[in-house]
Amino acid sequence: KTLKWLQDEIKADFSTMKTACDKYLNKGEYSMIEIAQSLGLNSERELQNLYFPQVELTQKNGLKLHDRALHVFSEAERTVEFERLCSKFERGVEVEAEIGRLMNESHWSGRDLYEASCEELEELTEICRSVEGC
């Protein structure tokens, strides 16, 4: 099962799912054995074979489920908001500042919760933000 499955099953919006992340998921890393046991599996090897067959897992590969899930639900929520803003733009409403805010939030979330950034990307985003009107 997936988090999307759970969201559909309980008919929850993104805000509810983000709150659930904070309430039910540890903010640190889960070890492979913790995850295996919570899924009713007997070993890390069984976990790997079922869910990560393409990746060699080691003990140092703790999973940050809270951060990753929070990023995914936040990003999905921003995507819906972006679609809403595009509809407003088509009707002649100025939405550039709001879209810029979403882009910044998306970048910060990817960097902070998903650890998907690098020094060069950080420098580039700072340059872009320093341009008047951005």
C-alpha positions as CSV (number, residue, x, y, z in Angstrom):
1,K,0.0,0.0,0.0
2,T,1.1,3.6,-0.5
3,L,0.5,7.0,1.1
4,K,-1.8,7.8,-1.9
5,W,-3.8,4.7,-1.2
6,L,-4.1,5.7,2.5
7,Q,-5.2,9.3,1.5
8,D,-7.8,7.9,-0.9
9,E,-9.0,5.3,1.6
10,I,-9.6,7.8,4.4
11,K,-10.7,10.5,1.9
12,A,-8.2,13.1,3.4
13,D,-7.1,16.3,1.8
14,F,-3.4,17.3,1.7
15,S,-3.6,19.4,4.8
16,T,-4.9,16.4,6.8
17,M,-2.2,14.2,5.4
18,K,0.5,16.7,6.4
19,T,-0.9,16.8,9.9
20,A,-0.9,13.0,10.0
21,C,2.8,13.0,8.9
22,D,3.6,15.1,11.9
23,K,1.4,13.1,14.3
24,Y,2.3,9.5,13.3
25,L,5.7,9.5,11.7
26,N,9.0,9.9,13.6
27,K,10.9,12.9,12.5
28,G,14.2,11.0,12.5
29,E,15.3,8.1,10.4
30,Y,13.7,4.7,10.5
31,S,16.1,1.7,10.3
32,M,15.5,-1.0,7.8
33,I,14.6,-3.5,10.5
34,E,12.1,-1.1,12.1
35,I,10.4,-0.7,8.7
36,A,10.4,-4.4,8.0
37,Q,8.9,-5.2,11.4
38,S,6.2,-2.5,11.1
39,L,5.2,-4.2,7.8
40,G,5.1,-7.6,9.3
41,L,8.2,-8.8,7.5
42,N,10.8,-11.0,9.1
43,S,14.0,-9.4,7.8
44,E,15.6,-6.5,6.1
45,R,16.3,-8.8,3.1
46,E,12.6,-9.5,2.8
47,L,11.9,-5.7,2.8
48,Q,14.5,-5.2,0.2
49,N,13.2,-7.9,-2.1
50,L,9.6,-6.7,-1.9
51,Y,10.1,-2.9,-2.0
52,F,13.6,-2.1,-3.1
53,P,14.7,-4.8,-5.5
54,Q,16.9,-2.4,-7.5
55,V,18.8,-0.9,-4.6
56,E,21.3,-2.4,-2.2
57,L,20.2,-1.4,1.3
58,T,22.7,-1.1,4.1
59,Q,22.2,-0.2,7.7
60,K,23.3,3.4,6.9
61,N,20.3,3.7,4.6
62,G,17.8,4.8,7.2
63,L,14.7,6.2,5.7
64,K,13.3,9.7,6.6
65,L,9.7,8.8,6.1
66,H,8.3,11.9,7.8
67,D,10.3,14.3,5.8
68,R,9.8,12.5,2.5
69,A,6.0,12.1,3.0
70,L,5.6,15.7,4.1
71,H,7.5,16.9,1.0
72,V,5.3,14.8,-1.3
73,F,2.0,16.0,0.2
74,S,3.2,19.6,0.3
75,E,4.4,19.4,-3.3
76,A,1.1,17.9,-4.4
77,E,-0.8,20.6,-2.6
78,R,1.4,23.2,-4.4
79,T,0.7,21.6,-7.7
80,V,-3.1,22.0,-7.1
81,E,-2.6,25.6,-6.1
82,F,-0.5,26.2,-9.2
83,E,-3.3,24.9,-11.4
84,R,-5.7,27.2,-9.6
85,L,-3.4,30.2,-10.2
86,C,-3.1,29.3,-13.9
87,S,-6.8,29.4,-14.2
88,K,-6.8,32.9,-12.6
89,F,-4.1,34.0,-14.9
90,E,-6.1,33.0,-17.9
91,R,-8.8,35.3,-16.7
92,G,-6.4,38.2,-16.5
93,V,-5.6,38.1,-12.8
94,E,-2.0,38.9,-11.8
95,V,-0.5,35.8,-10.1
96,E,3.2,36.1,-10.7
97,A,4.1,36.8,-7.1
98,E,2.0,33.8,-5.9
99,I,3.6,31.5,-8.5
100,G,7.0,32.8,-7.3
101,R,6.1,31.9,-3.7
102,L,5.1,28.4,-4.8
103,M,8.4,28.0,-6.7
104,N,10.4,29.1,-3.7
105,E,8.4,26.8,-1.3
106,S,8.9,23.9,-3.8
107,H,12.7,24.5,-3.9
108,W,13.0,24.8,-0.1
109,S,10.9,21.7,0.5
110,G,13.0,19.7,-2.0
111,R,16.2,20.9,-0.4
112,D,15.2,20.6,3.2
113,L,12.8,17.6,3.3
114,Y,14.0,15.6,0.3
115,E,17.7,16.6,0.4
116,A,17.6,17.2,-3.4
117,S,19.8,20.2,-4.0
118,C,23.4,21.1,-4.4
119,E,25.6,24.2,-4.0
120,E,25.3,25.2,-7.7
121,L,21.5,25.0,-7.6
122,E,21.4,27.1,-4.3
123,E,23.6,29.7,-5.9
124,L,21.5,29.8,-9.1
125,T,18.2,30.2,-7.1
126,E,19.8,33.0,-5.1
127,I,20.8,34.8,-8.3
128,C,17.3,34.4,-9.7
129,R,15.7,35.8,-6.5
130,S,18.0,38.8,-6.5
131,V,16.6,40.0,-9.9
132,E,14.1,42.7,-9.5
133,G,10.5,41.4,-9.9
134,C,11.4,37.9,-9.0
